[in-house]
Amino acid sequence: MCGIVGYTGTRPAGPIVLEGLRRLEYRGYDSAGIALFDRDHGLFVARATGKLDRLIQRVEGTLPPAVAGIGHTRWATHGEPSDQNAHPHLDPSGRVAVVHNGIIENYHALRARFLERGAVFLSETDTEVLAFLLAERLERGEDLLDALRGVAGEAQGAYALLAVDAEEPGRIVAARVGNAGGIVIGLGDGEHLLASDLGALIPHTRRVTFLEPGEFADVRADGLAFVDADGRTIEKTVAVQPYDVVAAAKGRFRHFMLKEIHEQPETVQYALHGYSPDPPRVVMDGLPFSDAEIRALTRVVLIGMGTSMHAAMVGRHYIERFARIPAEVDNSAEFRYRGPVLDEHTLVISISQSGETVDTLAGMEEARRAGCPQVTICNTPGAQATRIAHGTVYMRTGPEIAVASTKTMVASMLLLHGIALHLGRVRGTLDPSLARQQIEAALHVPAAVGAALELEPRLAEIADRYSRYEDFLFLGRGLGYPLALEGALKLKEVSYIHAEGYAAGEMKHGPIALIDERMPTVAIAPHDEVFDKMLSNIEQVRARHGSVIAFVSHGERAVDGLANEVVELPAVDPALFPLVGVVPMQLLAYHIAVQRGADVDQPRNLAKTVTVE
Ligand code: F6R
């Protein structure tokens, strides 16, 4: 969370830093700030509470044309969103400016040292003390990079940090400590850029290198050097990154979320590129394991957070059904602290759109220590998750800008389907006729997802009727259960409506007490082996005067006259139902949020990449 940007070169840095912040705003948007500095203009600092536009308004017409600068867009951890708590933070003499992403765990102790000497801190952040520590070392005559290494040794936690010294115009130093918060460095012509992720650099360069945990960078317009924590020089490889810049624009859509929902037919089309029906085979790029290693697996553990965990729950069904390997799903944050029993025959599959979610990275480290084979499903080239796992299956959806995940969930579910089919074939547990049937069925999914998008006017109409309710229940069984969780999550995050997702079988064990005419229920009821049970659940809700919005299979008549709203979904193979069924969940949440005037792409309190615990 939080986005950081730096530029040093020959062009005015202000507009470049602000544009970079615009591209990182999805990482946090409760305040923003910028520091510009060079020989001619000294150190200029501006900060503003609220979204980046407030900062832009504040600095309009006053930005000096300095050729170096750093910037920050914040997601508050320590101290409320305010001008004082916005970054950059300075030391008392105004010599050092820092921007930071992550958490300094021992900042109280570090601050105490200065407070004892009568120092005054202007913010409540854990960051400000870093500027004090750096300035203290610079006053002792240390070089800026050495000072940064020293500070990183003192400040415990996992974070990324950029720092500048007004007395060394044009020089930016960067640190990456632990697994939270990436830093990517872009190499341009007579200029260098730094950012939390690739998206901010792409308009300027595709030649990039990533800072690894424990690495430090010394960046000038005409020079670039890397060292480790002991100050030893490191040689880094520079890669040319492909990235679709056009995809990062909203185009004809009112919001990124809507655009990304509408991109899903292409997303699934792309994720199917390894599927061929004759002979039935799925080739998964990025799966690094030999057939012998796959046959030796005894268990699969899938980890992720939020929407990615919901995709993992669908993946568990696929792994068990097609590969017949015992599979379990864990929330990464629980997994990492539970002391999970793991061994070298446990395949760990992590799902992370960003590849930077701190809990998922920590879970992956836990698996690495246990010697587990690991594959990650990720959308961000070069992200930390891709460097921990043995292999990466890329989602390749193009950038997902809306904070609420949509297309990356669809891609993850389909890639898990492909992985399960591949594992099943190699292990001989998947009947070739079932493999062929699943592959053929999967090839129809792009059209079915496209047909699901055509339900949008109907969902907008339902949204209009239900947007004033304050509580919702989502129920599903089997493959519908992760969808119930996802539907509730989407609604909560974009519309701020309280929504609960439950396995429908659980309803009578508590949630039923909530049901009355003020709490509508979304029932996910495809015609599968548990359809009759879902039907009973719908009856039970109606008997308690609850309204029901039912999502059913194409041609289903059994809920007519029973549910208040019936939405027929396009026909699709039951195993692939989640790929189609998730689309109306997304559209319903989107349209309810729009009806309520919510900030759909940047919901309050959230950030796209969660790099703090
Ligand atoms: C919900 C959402 C989050 C993310 C979660 C994991 O719409 O976007 O729940 O799914 O923060 O993020 P990644 O996939 O980047 O690890």
Residues whose N, C-alpha, C, O or C-beta is under 5 A from the ligand:
A	BS01	F6R	M305 G306 T307 S308 I351 S352 Q353 S354 G355 T357 V403 A404 S405 K608 V610
